Amino acid sequence: MLTYTSLKRPRIDSKIDTKIAALRPDSPALSWSVPPNGTRSLVLIVDDPDAPDPAAPKTTWVHWVLYAIPPTADALPEAVASSALPAGTREGVNDWKRTGYGGPCPPIGRHRYFHKLYALDVLPDLQRADKAALEKAMQGHILAQAVLLGTYRKRK
């Protein structure tokens, strides 16, 4: 199970608090349960399939890519800095062409943000991978996955 620990009552479909959104693009606090036996690493991908407009989506926008997260890790704190990630964790490239978390800032409508955690039976040997390269390396190696959906609409 994957939960927003920064929300008072996390649910599968939670509205993302404005303090972790566009005006303060800090990553949300997340926690998860123990992965299955045989897990060698975890992967976290956060993306928005509703870009740019939920009524006519054209692309899935990638907000965060983390991989090689040690299976002993069970959480990420809010606004986690690169230097505070669990030892060995690697940061992939998001759709802003940089590493790190990019907060929600939809131009129109309420967007869905999928936080996907994967348990892998391998430790991906990649450098600054993007989502596509990471998903290719994950094929055939996913032991389990959890998905948390958050939604956000920019205030007018």
C-alpha positions as CSV (number, residue, x, y, z in Angstrom):
1,M,0.0,0.0,0.0
2,L,1.2,3.5,-0.9
3,T,-0.2,6.6,1.0
4,Y,0.2,10.3,1.2
5,T,1.5,10.8,4.8
6,S,1.2,14.6,4.5
7,L,-2.6,14.4,4.2
8,K,-4.8,14.1,7.3
9,R,-7.0,11.4,5.8
10,P,-5.3,9.9,2.8
11,R,-7.5,8.0,0.4
12,I,-6.9,6.2,-2.9
13,D,-8.2,9.3,-4.7
14,S,-7.0,12.3,-2.7
15,K,-7.0,16.0,-3.6
16,I,-3.4,17.2,-3.5
17,D,-3.0,20.0,-1.0
18,T,-2.1,23.4,-2.5
19,K,1.0,23.5,-0.3
20,I,2.5,20.6,-2.2
21,A,1.4,22.0,-5.6
22,A,2.3,24.8,-8.0
23,L,3.2,27.6,-5.7
24,R,5.4,25.4,-3.5
25,P,6.5,22.5,-5.7
26,D,7.7,20.3,-2.8
27,S,7.3,16.6,-3.1
28,P,4.6,15.0,-1.0
29,A,5.4,12.8,2.0
30,L,4.8,9.2,1.0
31,S,5.0,5.9,2.8
32,W,4.5,2.3,1.8
33,S,4.3,-1.2,3.2
34,V,7.0,-3.8,3.1
35,P,7.8,-5.0,-0.4
36,P,7.6,-8.7,-1.2
37,N,10.5,-11.1,-0.6
38,G,13.0,-11.0,-3.4
39,T,12.7,-7.3,-3.9
40,R,16.1,-5.8,-4.8
41,S,15.0,-2.2,-5.5
42,L,12.0,0.1,-5.7
43,V,11.0,2.5,-8.4
44,L,8.7,5.6,-8.0
45,I,7.2,7.3,-11.0
46,V,4.8,10.2,-10.7
47,D,3.0,11.3,-13.8
48,D,-0.1,13.1,-15.1
49,P,-2.0,11.5,-18.0
50,D,-4.2,14.6,-18.4
51,A,-1.8,17.1,-20.0
52,P,-2.4,19.6,-21.1
53,D,-6.2,19.5,-20.8
54,P,-8.2,16.7,-19.1
55,A,-11.0,17.1,-21.7
56,A,-8.5,16.5,-24.5
57,P,-5.3,15.0,-23.1
58,K,-2.4,14.8,-25.5
59,T,0.5,13.5,-23.4
60,T,1.4,12.0,-20.1
61,W,3.6,14.5,-18.2
62,V,6.3,13.0,-16.0
63,H,6.8,14.8,-12.7
64,W,9.2,12.5,-10.8
65,V,11.4,9.5,-11.5
66,L,13.2,7.7,-8.7
67,Y,14.8,4.3,-9.0
68,A,17.2,2.0,-7.2
69,I,15.4,2.9,-4.0
70,P,16.6,0.3,-1.4
71,P,13.9,-2.2,-0.5
72,T,14.5,-1.4,3.2
73,A,13.2,2.2,2.6
74,D,9.5,2.6,3.6
75,A,8.9,6.4,3.2
76,L,10.0,9.7,1.7
77,P,9.5,12.9,3.7
78,E,7.8,15.9,2.3
79,A,10.1,18.2,0.3
80,V,12.8,15.5,0.3
81,A,16.1,16.9,-1.0
82,S,18.3,14.9,-3.4
83,S,20.8,14.6,-0.6
84,A,18.2,13.2,1.8
85,L,17.0,10.4,-0.5
86,P,17.6,6.8,0.8
87,A,21.2,5.8,0.2
88,G,21.7,4.5,-3.3
89,T,18.6,6.0,-4.8
90,R,19.0,7.4,-8.3
91,E,17.0,10.3,-9.8
92,G,15.7,10.0,-13.3
93,V,14.9,12.8,-15.7
94,N,11.3,14.3,-15.6
95,D,9.6,16.1,-18.5
96,W,11.2,19.4,-17.5
97,K,14.5,17.6,-18.6
98,R,15.8,17.8,-15.0
99,T,16.0,15.5,-12.0
100,G,13.9,16.0,-8.9
101,Y,10.2,16.5,-8.3
102,G,8.2,19.0,-10.3
103,G,4.9,19.9,-8.6
104,P,1.5,20.0,-10.2
105,C,0.7,23.1,-12.2
106,P,-2.0,22.2,-14.7
107,P,-2.9,25.0,-17.2
108,I,-6.6,24.0,-17.1
109,G,-9.0,21.7,-15.3
110,R,-8.5,19.1,-12.6
111,H,-5.6,16.7,-13.4
112,R,-4.9,13.3,-12.0
113,Y,-1.4,12.5,-10.6
114,F,-0.5,8.9,-10.4
115,H,2.2,7.9,-7.9
116,K,3.3,4.5,-8.9
117,L,5.6,2.4,-6.7
118,Y,7.2,-0.8,-8.1
119,A,9.1,-3.6,-6.4
120,L,11.7,-5.1,-8.7
121,D,13.8,-8.2,-8.6
122,V,16.7,-6.3,-10.1
123,L,18.7,-3.2,-9.4
124,P,18.4,-1.1,-12.7
125,D,21.9,-0.2,-13.9
126,L,20.9,3.1,-15.5
127,Q,22.2,6.7,-15.3
128,R,19.8,9.6,-15.4
129,A,17.1,7.5,-17.0
130,D,13.9,8.9,-18.2
131,K,10.5,7.1,-17.6
132,A,10.7,5.3,-21.0
133,A,14.2,3.9,-20.4
134,L,13.3,2.9,-16.9
135,E,10.1,1.2,-17.9
136,K,12.0,-0.8,-20.5
137,A,14.5,-1.9,-17.9
138,M,11.7,-2.9,-15.6
139,Q,10.0,-5.3,-18.1
140,G,9.8,-8.8,-16.7
141,H,11.2,-7.7,-13.3
142,I,8.1,-6.3,-11.5
143,L,7.2,-8.3,-8.4
144,A,4.5,-5.9,-7.1
145,Q,3.2,-2.4,-7.6
146,A,1.1,0.1,-5.7
147,V,-0.7,3.1,-7.2
148,L,-1.9,6.2,-5.4
149,L,-4.0,8.7,-7.3
150,G,-4.1,12.4,-6.3
151,T,-6.0,15.1,-8.1
152,Y,-5.3,18.9,-8.3
153,R,-6.8,21.9,-9.9
154,K,-4.9,25.2,-9.9
155,R,-6.7,28.0,-8.0
156,K,-7.8,30.9,-10.1
